[in-house]
Amino acid sequence: MLNFYPGPSKVYPEIRTYLSDAYDEGILGAPHRGEQFVQLSRATVGLLKRKINIPEDYYIFFTSGATECWEILIQSLTKHKSYHIYNGSFGEKWFDYAKKLRPNAEGLAFDLNEPMPVEQLKIGSDTELICFTQNETSNGTQVSATSILNLHNRYRDTLIAVDATSSMAGLNLKFIKADIWFASVQKCFGLPAGLGILVCSPRAIFRAKQMAERGHYNSLVSMYEKMLNYQTTHTPNVLGIYLLRRVLEDRPFVKALDQELVDRSQNLYEFFSQFQDIQLLVENEEVRSRTVIALQATERLVDDIKKRALHHNIRLGNGYGPWLRNTFRIANFPAILDEEFEELKRFFLHYYA
Ligand SMILES: *Cc1c(COP(=O)(O)O)cnc(C)c1O
């Protein structure tokens, strides 16, 4: 089965070997306060920094996934309100969770074909956290490095948190331009679900300490204190961390991966432009995602394409949220091989022949 679902997505085939290695190495039953786990955790943090260009002085934490990060950040870094800029379902869900926890949370929706409207923002000084989604998995848009830089320059005193779930470990993100970044590993990391990576600047940790919120098992200060010894507040997903370490050891540096994904996304957008009854959902090239490609057609056609693809052992991603029925999505993640995309293209050429 060729898997182009944008998460959970194709896992690296090496996972099979890593799984039995994990068993053989005896890490699976090892205590999470013991030396074997601490060494694994430390090695994984070091590899994350080296392989995906996370600044040396940033802090890294293990969570259960991106959704948990949404909650941790609102709980531990806001007392009053966060501000959410979004154009799709994941950004909006984050905003919804924030409103449940902090009813004063504010949000601004923007159009899928527009860049993030940094110039139009009116964010008050009582806002403690600015939140946005770098790669909106639901509709295949992305916020460019330039927009992130502009936001950073405009709101230098406010913490900025970025959901990079479907781009971290694929794109060469400029981590220094925001305080907080997070992702789940079942997207660009090519790993099974159940582990999240939360990345925080020294300034974010400083604020967390000032707020001293300790009401939750994963309050950021508690996580920070435990992570000083490369430990977690609770028994973590040791297998997930082990697999992450192995994948990071074996894969290229993110800079090379980024270039490959950008080239391949351009190729895919060009390829899909040739079909009259399939449209690229995102018309504005500037805001098109490099890692998730969203294609639009009539509900009937989308349904038929997905069914016939499955028949050829190709799994396409369903649409999401408001685009559930009239779009399908294709992951352009590092674990997927070029030759798999060639087969995907052959399927579409054949479909229309
Ligand atoms: C997949 C995804 C999430 C949710 O990840 P979980 O692992 O289910 O918590 C959040 N945000 C974005 C942008 C995503 O793509």
The ligand as an ORCA input file, in Angstrom:
! r2SCAN-3c Opt
* xyz 0 1
  C      -1.944     16.502     13.022
  C      -1.991     17.874     13.538
  C      -2.316     18.166     14.880
  C      -2.744     17.126     15.856
  O      -1.743     16.208     16.153
  P      -2.030     15.078     17.269
  O      -0.837     14.190     17.168
  O      -3.302     14.386     16.861
  O      -2.164     15.755     18.572
  C      -2.271     19.493     15.283
  N      -1.938     20.477     14.436
  C      -1.620     20.233     13.147
  C      -1.245     21.372     12.256
  C      -1.632     18.933     12.661
  O      -1.312     18.684     11.385
*
